[in-house]
Amino acid sequence: MITLNAILKAKPGCEETLLKALVEIGDYVNHNEPGTVGFFIGRDTENPLIFNTYERFVDSAAMDAHNGSPYRGEWGEKYGELFDGETTRFICAEIFSK
């Protein structure tokens, strides 16, 4: 399993729109990407501008298919203006899961 953890920050005033956009891509992944076995979205309990996604893929090819999909590119173009600063990403080989 390959995991991708992304820390995203919304521009002030854009947090609810970003939340909806993240749920939108989550729905797409759920219905269209069998190689993505988990797509989780969290929101920081202290700072509502901070979101976290945790994504699980069967392998690197599935992660590349997700990140390189036309939908993902269109989503980024449509919602990229909502982000404040760079996204912090961690791509890892999963060691343990429950």
The 8 nearest C-alpha neighbors of each residue, nearest first, counted from 0:
[[1, 57, 93, 58, 56, 92, 2, 55],
 [0, 2, 92, 56, 58, 93, 91, 55],
 [3, 1, 55, 91, 54, 90, 56, 93],
 [2, 4, 90, 54, 89, 53, 5, 91],
 [3, 5, 53, 89, 88, 52, 54, 2],
 [6, 4, 88, 52, 87, 51, 7, 3],
 [5, 7, 51, 87, 86, 50, 88, 52],
 [8, 6, 50, 86, 49, 51, 5, 9],
 [7, 9, 49, 83, 48, 82, 50, 10],
 [10, 8, 82, 48, 83, 14, 81, 13],
 [9, 11, 83, 13, 82, 81, 12, 8],
 [12, 10, 13, 9, 14, 48, 83, 81],
 [11, 13, 14, 10, 15, 9, 16, 48],
 [14, 12, 10, 16, 11, 15, 81, 9],
 [13, 15, 17, 9, 16, 48, 12, 18],
 [16, 14, 18, 17, 13, 19, 12, 20],
 [17, 15, 19, 13, 18, 14, 20, 81],
 [18, 16, 20, 14, 15, 19, 21, 13],
 [17, 19, 15, 21, 16, 20, 14, 22],
 [20, 18, 22, 16, 17, 21, 23, 15],
 [21, 19, 17, 23, 18, 22, 16, 24],
 [22, 20, 18, 24, 23, 19, 17, 25],
 [21, 23, 25, 19, 20, 24, 26, 18],
 [24, 22, 20, 26, 21, 25, 19, 27],
 [23, 25, 27, 21, 26, 22, 28, 20],
 [26, 24, 22, 28, 23, 27, 29, 21],
 [25, 27, 29, 23, 24, 28, 22, 30],
 [28, 26, 24, 30, 25, 29, 31, 23],
 [27, 29, 25, 32, 31, 26, 30, 24],
 [28, 30, 26, 27, 31, 25, 32, 33],
 [29, 31, 27, 28, 32, 26, 33, 25],
 [32, 30, 28, 27, 29, 33, 26, 35],
 [31, 33, 28, 34, 35, 30, 29, 65],
 [32, 34, 35, 31, 36, 29, 30, 28],
 [35, 33, 61, 32, 57, 56, 36, 58],
 [36, 34, 56, 33, 32, 37, 55, 57],
 [35, 37, 55, 56, 34, 33, 57, 38],
 [38, 36, 55, 54, 35, 39, 56, 53],
 [37, 39, 54, 53, 25, 55, 40, 36],
 [38, 40, 53, 52, 54, 37, 41, 25],
 [39, 41, 52, 51, 53, 38, 42, 50],
 [42, 40, 51, 50, 52, 39, 43, 53],
 [41, 43, 50, 49, 51, 44, 47, 40],
 [42, 44, 46, 49, 45, 47, 50, 41],
 [43, 45, 46, 42, 47, 49, 41, 50],
 [46, 44, 43, 47, 49, 42, 48, 50],
 [45, 47, 43, 48, 49, 44, 42, 50],
 [48, 46, 49, 43, 42, 45, 44, 14],
 [47, 49, 9, 46, 8, 14, 50, 11],
 [50, 48, 8, 43, 47, 7, 46, 42],
 [51, 49, 42, 7, 41, 6, 43, 8],
 [50, 52, 6, 41, 5, 40, 7, 42],
 [53, 51, 40, 5, 39, 4, 41, 54],
 [52, 54, 4, 39, 3, 38, 40, 51],
 [53, 55, 38, 3, 37, 2, 39, 4],
 [56, 54, 2, 37, 36, 35, 1, 38],
 [55, 57, 35, 1, 58, 36, 0, 34],
 [56, 58, 0, 34, 61, 1, 35, 36],
 [59, 57, 56, 61, 60, 0, 1, 62],
 [58, 60, 62, 61, 63, 1, 56, 57],
 [59, 61, 63, 62, 58, 64, 57, 34],
 [62, 60, 64, 34, 63, 59, 58, 56],
 [63, 61, 59, 65, 64, 60, 56, 66],
 [62, 64, 60, 66, 65, 61, 67, 59],
 [65, 63, 61, 67, 62, 66, 68, 60],
 [66, 64, 62, 68, 63, 67, 61, 71],
 [67, 65, 63, 64, 68, 62, 71, 72],
 [66, 68, 64, 65, 63, 69, 71, 72],
 [67, 69, 71, 70, 65, 64, 66, 72],
 [68, 70, 72, 71, 73, 67, 74, 66],
 [71, 69, 73, 68, 72, 74, 67, 27],
 [72, 70, 74, 68, 69, 73, 75, 66],
 [73, 71, 69, 75, 74, 70, 76, 68],
 [72, 74, 70, 76, 75, 71, 77, 69],
 [75, 73, 71, 77, 72, 76, 70, 78],
 [76, 74, 79, 72, 78, 73, 77, 71],
 [75, 77, 73, 74, 79, 78, 72, 80],
 [76, 78, 74, 75, 79, 73, 80, 72],
 [77, 79, 75, 80, 81, 76, 74, 20],
 [80, 78, 75, 81, 76, 82, 77, 74],
 [79, 81, 78, 82, 77, 83, 76, 10],
 [82, 80, 79, 9, 78, 10, 13, 17],
 [83, 81, 9, 80, 10, 8, 79, 84],
 [84, 82, 10, 9, 8, 81, 85, 7],
 [85, 83, 82, 86, 8, 7, 9, 10],
 [84, 86, 87, 83, 82, 7, 8, 6],
 [85, 87, 7, 6, 88, 5, 84, 8],
 [86, 88, 6, 5, 85, 7, 89, 4],
 [89, 87, 5, 4, 86, 6, 90, 3],
 [88, 90, 4, 3, 91, 5, 87, 2],
 [91, 89, 3, 2, 4, 88, 1, 92],
 [90, 92, 2, 1, 93, 89, 3, 4],
 [91, 93, 1, 0, 94, 2, 90, 58],
 [94, 92, 0, 1, 95, 91, 2, 96],
 [93, 95, 92, 96, 0, 91, 1, 2],
 [96, 94, 93, 97, 92, 0, 2, 1],
 [97, 95, 94, 93, 0, 55, 2, 92],
 [96, 95, 94, 93, 37, 55, 0, 36]]
